[in-house]
Amino acid sequence: MKIFIDTANLEDIREIAKWGILEGATTNPTLLSREGKDPEKVLKEICELVPGPVSAEVTSEVAEDMVKEAQKLAKIHKNIVIKIPFTVEGLKAVRALKEEGIKTNVTLVFTPVQALLAAKAGASFVSPFVGRLDDIQANGMEMVEDIITIFENYDIQTEVIVASIRHPMHVLEAALVGAHIATIPPKVIRQMVKHPLTDIGIQRFLEDWKKLNKKG
Ligand code: E4P
């Protein structure tokens, strides 16, 4: 499973990119707006920091306008993937962009059949939102499992990006059900690193090493 970072915060991306674990990034209008900077500049910088696809979302609601916006965003960098919300207009835009050779990531997917339609329209990626489903007492990861089964049944090449991840258990579950990608907020990536027994283990090794040096 590939690991993408789910943020538009350049400091977080800069730091975590150095760990060598990232293979892409996702943004959305909320994440870019939170940074309060020129979104095009931020997206370009993310593309320079992260190897792999970087999702940039359109905000138009009509297919023709989505396509125009996508063409502009695609010029920012060769790694830009256009995020398109799951609507009928979005599906039309995905088809048109596929014909132009522009990759898309269909976002705001909440059911397996939405994912199937997005794949049929030609999406390179689909983004099922697990956390937002869990928030309303539905099972986000069951949706992901069903999408993967459908895609495997019919040899569909669209990649599944597990999105709206809230904690490390979501990452574990995404990997166990065979998701292609998990897009993870910086806070959760940092939580994934930590284990108290690792910290205690290091402390003990260092203390024992110092004892040996004292004896020596
Ligand atoms: C990524 O593609 C999504 O936009 C993001 O994961 C949504 O996360 P949220 O539900 O925490 O806003």
Residues whose N, C-alpha, C, O or C-beta is under 5 A from the ligand:
A	BS01	E4P	D6 T26 T27 N28 S127 G131 R132 A163 S164 I165
